[in-house]
Amino acid sequence: MKNCRSIMRGRPVSRPFKTALGGITISLVAAVLSAGTAAAETSSCANGEAQALIVSDVSGRLGVLGPSQASATQTAIDLINKDGGLLGCKVSLTIKDEQLDPAVAVRELKKAIATNKPNVVFGPTLSSSMLSMAKITNAQEIPLFSGEGADAQFVMDAREPGNYMAISTLYQDGRAAAKYLIESGKCKRYGFLYPDIVAGRDVVSAFRGQLTESQPDAQIVVDQPYNLQNKDFGAIIQAISSKSPDCVFGNLLGPDLGSVYKIWNQRKLDILTMFYPDTATLKAVGNGNLPANTYGVMRANVKIMSETPVGKEFTEAYKAANGGSTPDEWAYAAASAVQMWASVVKAAGSFDYNAMDAAVKKGGLTFDSVYGNDTEIMPNHQANAWSNVGPIVDDSQLGHPYWSSDSKSMLMKDVIQQPLYDSILAGKSSTRWTSAQ
């Protein structure tokens, strides 16, 4: 597996003492050895083993997301170890359950740090957990690589030296979805349906921003957030359909989306929807049962990613480790986080928090990931990964609905104006930026 490379210039090392010199005391020798050991452990790892931690919804409260993420992270780490490890270190993974609760995520993170401080943290599932965890990881100088939580504040407004995003952000996804629908000419009256959490609010905000810039005469006829703990989708969908939107957008996914699709189909609504369907949801729906005018946006596409050079290797390893089950979108996204981390560590020649940040800030780093070879790592610590947007259709090859061949893969620079893209590369950016600012 090829990764980005950098030339490391080693410092000349001289022996601080000779055994014949009696002027060096035992305490001085001990201090020198202690300092050398500490430096070695910062640049490499302790006792030949690098510690990785993932905090995720492994109990599956939000469907397959957490379990897929944890399994994929372990598989990607196994591939690193199979290839000789990282900087001569074997990588060991500890898995903790987020339980879809930022307070739990923070508690598990603190316990893990107190027990055995990790070299890297992966996850979590919720963006709100990610933003809370980042306060701790940065204070402890531990890099946090996200392959699931995707709120753009992580690498824009609330950016810190230890924050890394290996996938498209919700900001990018929201703008990509809006751009696609605007260009389709199918939508003038818009509605929103989304969970009332950080991720839901921010992806809709990004969508609205794109509408303001590119379709200023668009109408927002309904805005329907819902509580994850108290949801009556029958009543919610009735409220939405009564406003007669042309198109409805939001980051519905997992079991919630399956419920919405079922009701949508039963009521024979032909309102175009653009949600976040994954393989598990589409398998549950099945060919022939998809609502009319179903579209989707997602940070991954299993058909595309299973065919990239790195994606092929990961797919086979994942199947071997999971009883033949193939990776889903969440698994590929999580694998990208591990691959990005390994590449930055190699570029820095160190596991050190500050050395990794410095390596990325130099610019020009790329890594081979499940998204494809030479994926750019932008100076704001975000992988230049694409958002997949397009129609969902019955797929006889897969045996369930999936994105059609007409779907588009949109990079960050495809969905934002040049001044903002330049601002991101310069590390001076905000998710609240608009063309008017």
C-alpha angles and dihedrals in degrees: 000000000000118000136177113287135208132186111245116207108209121212117239111257121213127189109256094208147010124223090238091063109089094181093084111087127219090247092056092049090050091050092051092049092047092051091048092051092049092050091049092050091051094051096038126005143286117270092349094297130104114208120224125184130194123192109193145141091272092156088065102237088151096041123257097342099095098038091048091048094051094046092048093048090053092047093050090049091048088056090052091051091046088056092054101278129265120304087343093307129119111229118228121194128211117193124208129182116244093190089204089281122116090206091055091045091053092046093051091046093052092048092050092049091049092049102042116348108228127225090221140010124212129195152346123192099218121061090218089057090048093054091047094047092049091065089060099040092051092047088052092042094239118142115238116206117193124205096160115023101071111176107143094222085079092071100020123031096014096031117155131177092258098049116106128175117198097182141044113291124238086247089060093042093051093050092044091052092049093047091050093050093044091052091047090063090218099114135065100138113053134194131188129214117177144137112271096243134107093272094048095048095045098048090051090048090054091049090050091050092056091049091052091053101039107023107027093166092059117122125223102209100170136017112188119178116176136201114249090218098046117037132155103181093181091062093038093054091046090054091050097046091048088066092055101225118183092217137016124203135185144123097267112154144155121016092348091059091046089056092049093049090051094052092041090054095044091054091045093229114177095195109130113247128200110189138140106273117178131191095266092053094046092048089054091050094049132196113306095026102077116120116247118268096019116170132168147196122207140162091234144032117205094206092055099038097047087061101050114100094250091036092058092053092046093047094054093046092048092050091049091051096043106047095266096309112144122230118263129210093278091052094053091047091051092048089056090060092056092045091049092049093050091050094050091048090052092047091051093042085223146070088228116129095224096042090054092049091050092050092055094044090058087069130215096085120143133170137197108245142159086274090063141281121308097019106181121241104210121215090253087066094255125130110233091238124159133246113227112221132173150081123328114221139169109280118202092188094058095032093233138059118289143157113304123235086258092071118116131226107216124193124206093262089054095062106037134058119261096251091059093045090052089047091053092050089050091050092243106114145120134197086225092063116124134176088259095061 
